[in-house]
Every structure is written in C-alpha cells, then in structure tokens.
Amino acid sequence: MKKLYYSIGEVSKLADVKPHVLRYWESLFPELKPQKNKAGKRTYTEQDLEVVLRLKDLIKDQKFSTAGARKAYKKNPGEPEVASLPVGVRRELSEIRLFLQTLHDQL
C-alpha cells in the first residue's frame, strides 16, 4: 500500500528497525531527513522509506559498520553492493510480511 507519508512507527515496522535506530541514522546519514509536521512528528516519504531500506540492507543484512555504510551509500546510493532484491520489492515484501504477521497474531 503506497502512501504519501509514513509515520516513524510505520517505517519502523516496514523496515523491521526500531524507531530509535531510525532517529540515530538521521544523525549519521544526510540522505535521511524526514520532514516534521506541525506537531513535530516525523513524516517519511516513499523516498525516505527507500533510503531506510537501503541503509538496513547495508547495516543489518550486509553487516557494514555505519561508516562503511555511509561510504557504500555515497558510492552507489541506488544499488546494493551485492545482488539482492530491489528496494521497492523488499518494501512490498515487508508490507506483506507485516500484514501476515498481524493476521497471524489475530488467530
């Protein structure tokens, strides 16, 4: 499901990353700068979500340090260092996983 804006909780669930990690990544990666609404809450765009998923791939999946991830992201922001699923496909799969997990929890 595509939306104009995602909350930090939604991005956290979709990317399977804790909200405090997202806030920490904001301080390290200038590419990740979600806007804040009038209430001061972060609003992530589709592009922000793709950045988060790319960073998660580098840091959590490929085991880069944050410094290494920063270099790898700057070197090649749209493409993973190794062959993996495109970010859009991973986002869709994350949404499906979240839906199935919610459905399972209701059983």
C-alpha positions in Angstrom: 0.0 0.0 0.0 1.6 3.2 -1.1 1.0 6.3 1.0 2.2 9.9 0.7 3.6 9.9 4.2 4.5 7.3 6.7 4.9 7.7 10.5 8.1 6.6 12.2 6.1 3.7 13.7 5.0 2.5 10.2 8.6 2.9 8.8 9.9 1.0 11.8 7.5 -1.9 11.2 8.1 -2.0 7.4 11.9 -1.9 7.7 12.0 -4.1 10.9 14.1 -1.4 12.6 13.4 0.2 16.0 12.4 3.9 16.0 15.4 4.9 18.0 17.6 3.4 15.3 15.9 5.5 12.6 16.5 8.6 14.7 20.1 7.6 15.1 20.5 7.0 11.4 19.1 10.5 10.7 22.0 12.0 12.7 24.6 10.0 10.6 23.2 10.0 7.1 22.3 13.3 5.5 20.3 11.4 2.9 17.7 10.5 5.6 15.9 13.7 6.6 12.2 13.1 7.1 10.1 16.3 7.4 8.3 17.1 10.6 4.6 18.0 10.7 3.1 20.8 12.8 3.0 18.6 15.8 6.8 17.9 15.4 6.3 14.3 14.4 8.4 12.8 11.6 6.7 12.1 8.3 8.6 9.8 5.9 8.0 9.9 2.2 8.4 7.0 -0.2 11.9 8.2 -1.0 12.8 8.3 2.8 11.5 4.7 3.1 13.7 3.6 0.3 16.7 5.2 1.9 15.8 3.4 5.2 15.5 0.1 3.4 18.8 0.6 1.7 20.6 1.5 4.9 19.0 -1.5 6.6 20.4 -3.7 3.8 23.8 -2.3 4.2 24.0 -2.2 8.0 21.8 -5.1 9.2 21.9 -7.5 6.3 25.4 -6.9 4.8 26.9 -6.2 8.2 28.6 -2.8 7.2 29.6 -0.5 10.0 27.8 2.8 9.9 31.0 4.4 8.5 31.2 1.7 5.9 27.5 2.0 5.0 28.0 5.8 4.6 30.8 5.2 2.1 28.9 2.4 0.3 25.8 4.6 0.1 27.6 7.6 -1.3 29.5 5.4 -3.8 26.3 3.7 -5.1 23.1 5.1 -3.5 20.5 3.3 -5.5 22.2 -0.1 -5.9 23.1 -2.7 -3.3 26.8 -3.7 -3.2 25.8 -7.4 -3.8 23.0 -8.8 -5.8 19.7 -8.6 -3.8 16.1 -7.7 -4.4 15.3 -4.1 -5.5 14.3 -1.8 -2.7 10.8 -1.5 -4.0 10.3 -5.2 -4.0 11.7 -5.5 -0.5 9.3 -2.8 0.7 6.4 -4.6 -0.8 7.5 -7.9 0.8 7.9 -6.1 4.2 4.3 -4.8 3.9 3.1 -8.3 3.1 5.1 -9.8 6.0 3.7 -7.2 8.3 0.1 -7.9 7.1 0.6 -11.7 7.5 2.2 -11.2 11.0 -0.8 -9.1 12.0 -3.2 -11.7 10.6 -1.3 -14.5 12.4 -1.4 -12.6 15.7 -5.2 -12.3 15.4 -5.6 -16.1 15.1 
